[in-house]
Amino acid sequence: KVNISGNYISDKKEGTWIYLTETGSKLRVENYKNGRPEGKWETFYKEGPPESIDLYKNGKKEGRCKYYSITGELLYDVVFKDNKIVKTMKDKRNINTAPKQ
């Protein structure tokens, strides 16, 4: 079971939303403004280390986004503009570790 905490304002997600495992480990931290993704979003492996860091502006990916292996190795580092990849800084993914987009 996942425990979720966050606030709604006028039926829209607002501010920081945190998703925790039953044991209290972080799975995801999301930020919203007027119901749309805004700012930093982080996901974590159930074992604890970071899996991804994505940046959002006005509901779209914007800026540098990074994806890691469970051992902490940076696998994929890209720059988004208006929800589209404009530059790949690093790509060490393979079929088993590619992040969902």
N, C-alpha and C positions, 0 to 999 in steps of 0.2 A: 504494500500500500504506500502511495506517495502522499506526503503531507504538503499542502500548498497554502501559502499565505500571500495576501495581496489585497489591494483596495479597488473598489469600483467608484467612479464618480459619474453620475448620470448614465448608469448602465455600461460604462466603458472602463476597461482596465486603466489604472493610473498609478504611476510611481513604480517602485520595485516589487517584483513578484519573486518569491523564493520557493523552490521545489526541493523537498528533503525526503530522504529514504526513511523507513520506519525507525532506523537507528540514529537518525539525525544528521547523516552525511548529506552535503549539498549535491543535488543532481543538476540544477539549473538556477540561474539568476537572470531574470529578464527585467527590462525597464520599458515603461510605456508612458506616452503622453497623448491624451485624448483618444485612448484605445488603440493607438498605433505604436509599433516598436520604435524606441528612441534611445540612443546611447548604447552602452555596452551590454551585450548578452554573453553569458558564460555558461558552458555546459561542462559537466564533470563525469569522468568514468565512475562507476559505482564503487570502485576501489579507492577513489579519492582524487587522483591527479586531474588537472584540466584536460578536457578533450577539445574544446574550441572556444575562441573569443571572436565574436562578431560585433561590428559596429553598425548602428542604424541611425538614419536621419529621415524624418517624415515617413516612417514605415518601410523604408527601403534600405538595403545594405549600402553603406557609404564609408569608404576608408579601408584601412588595412584589417584583414581578417586572417586569423591563424588557427590551424588545426594540428593537434598533437597526437602522437602515439601514446599508448598507456604508460610507456617508460619515460615520457616527457620529451621525446625527440620531435622537433618541428618537422612536420611532414608536408604541409601545404601552407603557403603564405601568399596571399593575393590582395590586390587593391580593387575595391569596388567603387563605381561611380553610378549613381542612379540605378542600383540593383544589377549592374552588369560588371563583369570582370574587365578591368582596363589594363592590368599589369599583373603578371605572375612573378613573384619574387623568388619562390622556391616551390618545387613540386617533386616530392619523393614518395608520392602515393603509389599504391598498387591496388589491384582489384579488391583486396580484402580490407584495405584501410581507408579507401576514399570516403571523404565526408559527404553527407547528403546535402544537396543544394536545392 
